Amino acid sequence: MEMYNPPHPGEFLYFTYIEPFELSCRFVASQLGVSPSTLNRILKKQSRITPEMALRLSKALGRSPESWLKMQNNYDLWQVKQKIELSNVTKINLDVA
């Protein structure tokens, strides 16, 4: 099922974990083993969740790494769908005679 305008994982991280539990960016970054600036870029939607970060988030917060990556992919795909022009792309017929 395709989601309409899915949130960036940084938004999800902020509104699900950081804000409700009143955690600081510096504290969460230290628990993840990354710099505060690295986490801050994710929270501000300036950086993507990488496979490495997905593993870190999974260990620290308990969600699967696949769920973090799927969230990022859903966000990226939706964003691109809003901008891409595909009228010049033609379907390739792969039927074997």
Secondary structure, 3 states (H helix, E strand, C coil): CCCCCCCCHHHHHHHHHHCCCCCCHHHHHHHHCCCHHHHHHHHCCCCCCCHHHHHHHHHHHCCCHHHHHHHHHHHHHHHHHCCCCCCCCCCCCCCCC
